[in-house]
Amino acid sequence: LQSRFVRIDNEQFSDQTLNTGEQLTVTGELRSLVNRPLRAWLSLFSESANAGNRWEFLQRDPPGNIFDIPAGGTVPYSITVKALEPGTYHVHTQLNVEHVGPGLGRGATVNVSGEAILKPIPYSNIVYQCVIIGVGLGVTFAT
């Protein structure tokens, strides 16, 4: 599912057989097919028979959440994740383009074996977000 606006080229996977806790790096190029700059963000899309938190994102290049793709330009990318759950996954680069939607790279099958790595739930972050939302609602309804 490639976009008519940006093509994901040269999608490469550092490995296709991992143990839980090991890293997978996906690299490639984002090639703009239009004559205007685009704002986008990168992720990975993975399909499998099991559900859960399968990957922990460790690094993205370009860094940050949102980046620009110049008109007609090419942007190299790299995403590094850590495998958290065993399973057989079909993993794709997912590029989301502002006002356009998502596009997927060709992808590859990645086999992960080993024991699942459970990540603790950050309850303090959840409480913090609830407080911020509560204050925001209070200010909104008070005015």
Secondary structure, 3 states (H helix, E strand, C coil): CCCCCEEEEEEEECCCEEECCCEEEEEEEEEECCCCCEEEEEEEEEECCCCCCCEEEEEEECCCCCEEECCCCEEEEEEEEEECCCEEEEEEEEEEECCCEEEECCCEEEEEECCCCCCCCCHHHHHHHHHHHHHHHHHHHHC
